[in-house]
Amino acid sequence: MSNLFKRIDTVFLPVKDFDKAIEWYSVVLGFTIRWRDDLSGYAALNIGETPLTLVRKSEEEIHNR
């Protein structure tokens, strides 16, 4: 990594089906849930040094990026 950065804090991944995505990443890939906020639609999963943060988005929001 460059001298400008020391680490990556998280990686955000927009998902259409929040609950299914959490289930898939935790059951199939074995990632543990670091924290989850159902109201805001965010969940951070432990995947090593840098967590994966799932963000609930509608299909329209995902395609209009």
Residue, then its C-alpha position, 0 to 999 in steps of 0.5 A: m500500500s502507498n505511503l498515503f494510506k495506512r489501511i482500508d477501513t471497510v469495503f461497502l457492497p450494495v445489496k438488494d435483499f439485505d437479510k438474504a445477503i447477510e445469511w449468504y455471506s455468513v452461512v456460505l462463506g462463514f463470515t461472522i457479523r461484527w455489527r448489524d443495524d436493520l433500521s439503517g440497513y447496514a451490516a459489517l461482516n468480519i472477513g479479515e483485517t478489512p470488514l465487508t459492509l453490506v448496505r441495503k439498496s433498492e434495485e433502482e438505486i443499484h442500477n442508477r449508480 
